[in-house]
Amino acid sequence: MTLLFIVLATFAGGVLSVFIAAFLTYQVLGRVVPHMVSLSTGVLLGTALLHVLPEAFESHADAHELFLTLLVGLLFFFMLEKAELYRHGHHHEGDDPAHHHHHGFDAQQAGRGGWSVLVGDSIHNFCDGILIAAAFLTDVQLGWITAIAAIAHEIPQEVGDTIVLLNAGFSRTRALLYNALSGVAAVVGGVLGYYVIGPFQDLLPYFLVAASSSFIYIAVADLIPQLQRRLHWRETLSQLIWLAAGLGSISLIVSGMHAH
């Protein structure tokens, strides 16, 4: 049953999010994506700091080793991103005049990087799949919360990836197909994680910390810097409200779980 949950959760995070992103129009995109980035930031930080990390530290694992795992995880994802193997950008044409990019800038960039986006997204999804599997192997409820966090940050990412591929010359159908195929990597990672991690229960706290390092890195290195670019007080207030909604939703879920 756990394996079925892992497959369903990774499919939703890796593939279903692609189709949700594809149905967002350019008109809706400009209004929705900034809110989704704020919401995703709250969900990721709430999941990592309020639920997954506490779960790991409540185990019998050594706290110093867990903190070392967290540090190594953050550096690992930093190095992957430096190698352009862990892309997680949400920039799209005309999303923010503060970027000071000339019109067509994204098309030029995408023309050189369309395939690297797909490779990086596949590796990202594969890592997410393994981490979701580790969460489910620890606790089913923890697995679903981790999956929700993955879905929350995958949708705005897939929106950005779709636009990059369209700018690179992919047709809508082809962009959707290739994005969906990269999403299957999450399912592959989840199934592989189930069989590889399962026999080593003592290592589960370390995989949970690795999952947290992924969520924290995305929130701090990618999402929050995007939010800092919008400084008008109304936009700042909107960001804080949506960020609080993300944190609040995770807090309510965690409180509900602990009440049962």
N, C-alpha and C positions, 0 to 999 in steps of 0.2 A: 504493500500500500504506500509506503514511503517513497518508493521509486516512482510510482504513478504520480504522487504529489510533486515530486521533483520535475518530472517531465512536463506536467501541466504548468507549473510555475515558471520554468525556464522557457517554455513555448510562449507563454503570455508576455514575459519580459523581452524575449528576443525576437519573436515573429509578430505577435499581435500588436505590439507597439509600432511596428513598421506600418501596418495597415491603418492604425489610428492616425499616425503622422501623415500618411498619404491622403487622407480625406480632409485634412486641414487646407483650406484655400489660402492664397496669398493675402487676400483681404482680411481673413480671420487671423492669419499668422502674426501680423504686426501687433494685434491686440492681445493675443493669447500667449505667445512665447515668453514675453517678459514676466507675466504672472506665473507661468509654469516653471520658469527658472527660479523665482523666489520660493514657490511652493516646494520644488524639488530640493532646494537648499535646506529648508526646514525639515523635510522628510528624511533626507540623508543624515543630517547632523543628529536629529532626534533618534533615528534608528541606531546609529553607531554609538552615540554617547549615553543614551537613556536605556538601551535594551541589549544590544549585541555585546558591547564591552563589559557591562555589568555581569552578563551571563558568563562570559569567559573568565572574569576575575572571581566569580563565585565558585569556580572549580578548584581542584587541588593543585593546579599548575602554579609554578613559582612566578610571583608578580614581576620580578626583575626580568625574567625570560619573556613574559608577555609584553612588557614595555619595550624590550629589545625587538620583539617581533613586530610591534607597531612601528617602531622607527625604521626597521629594515623594509617593512611593507611600503611606507611612505616614500623611501628612497627608491625602492624597486619601481613603483608606478611613475615616479619622477623620471627615472632613466628610460622607462618604456616610452614615455611621452617625448623625451628628448630624441629618441630614436624614431619618432613618428609611428610607433606601434601601439599607442594607446590614445588615439585622438579622441577628444571629447568636446570639440568646439560647437557653439551654437550660433556663430555669426552668419548672417545672411544679407544679401544685397539690400542696402538701404535701411538696415535695422537701427543704426545709430549714427547721426552725423558726427559724433565725437570721434569716430574712427578716422575721419579725414581721408578716406579712400576715394579715388576717383571712380566714376561710374564705369562698371565693367571690370573693376578690380577683382571681384570674386570669380568672374568667368575666367580671367587669366590664371588665377591661382588654381581654380578647379581643373582647368585644362591640363595642368601639370600634376594634379594630385588626386584625380577622381578614383583611380585604382588604389592608391595608398589609403584613401578613406575607407574603402571596403576591406582592405587587409587589416588596418588598425581596428575597425569596428568588429571584425570577426574575432580578433585576439581579445578585445575588450569583452565581447559577449561570452567567449569561452571562459575567461576568468570569472565573470559573473556567475556562469553556470556552476563552476566548481565551488564557489563560495556559497551559493544558494544550497547546493547539495550538503555542504558542511553544516549549514544552519538547520536544515531538515533532519539530518542525522543526530543533531543535538536535541532538538525539540520541534515538533511539527508546527506549533504556533510561532516559534521563533523563525522557522523556515518561511512561513507565509508573510510575516512582517518584513523579513529581508527581501522577499520577492516583491512586495509592494514598493519598497524603497528602490529596487532595481527598475521596476516599471516606471516609477515616477521620474527617474532621471533619464530613462531610455527614450521616452516620447519626445522631449525637446531635442535630444541628440539626433534622433532619426529624422526629425523635421529638418535640421541643419544639414544632415547627410544627404537627404533627398534633394535639397536645393543645390548643394554642391555638385551632385551628379547631373542634375538637369543643366546647370551652367557648363558642365564638362561635355555636354552634347548627348547625354543619355536621353532616350525617350522616357516618358512617364512610366510606361509599362516596363521598360528595361530597368529603370532605376528602382522601381518597386520590387521587381523580381530579384535583382542582385542584393538589395537591402534585406529582403526576406531570407535569401540564402545565407547572408552573413549572420542573420538572427538565429539560424539553425545551429550555429556554433555554440550558442548558450545551452541548447538541449544536449549537444554532444558533451560539453563540459559538465553538465549536470549528471548525465548517466555515467561518464567516466569517473567523476568525483564520488558517486555512490559506491562504485565497485573498488576504487582505489583507497578512499578515505575510510570507508566502512570498517574494515578489519583493524584499523588503528584508532580506536576510540580515545586513547590518551592524547592524541594529537588534535582532537576537535577544538579545544580552546584556542589553539594557535591559529587554526584556520578561521575561527570566528574573529580573532584579532586582525587577521589578514583581510577579512571582509570589511571590518571597520576601517582599516587603513585605506582601502579603496574608496569607500564612501566619503571619508574625511578629506582625502586628497582631491576628489572631484569637487566637493563643496568649496574647499578653501582655495584650491589652485585654479579652478575654472569658473564656477558659478558666482562666487562672491565678487571676484574682480569685475565680472560683467555687471553686477548690480551697482558697483561703485561708480559706473560711468553715468548713471542717471541721477542727477543731483537736485532736480527740482523738488520742492518740499512735497507736492502732491504725489509725485512718483515715488519719492522716498517713503512716504506714509503707506502707499499701496504696497511697496515691497515689504515693509515691516508687517503689514496685515497678512499678506500671503505667506511670508516666512513663518509668522506665528501660527497660521493655520496648519502649516506642515508640521511644526513642532507639536501643536495641540492635538492633531489627529493621532500622531504616534503616541503621545502621552495618554490619550484616552484609550487607545488599543492596549497599551501596556497595563494601565490601571484595570481595565476590564479583565485582562488575562489573570492578573494577580488576585482579583476578587473571586475567581472560580477555583 
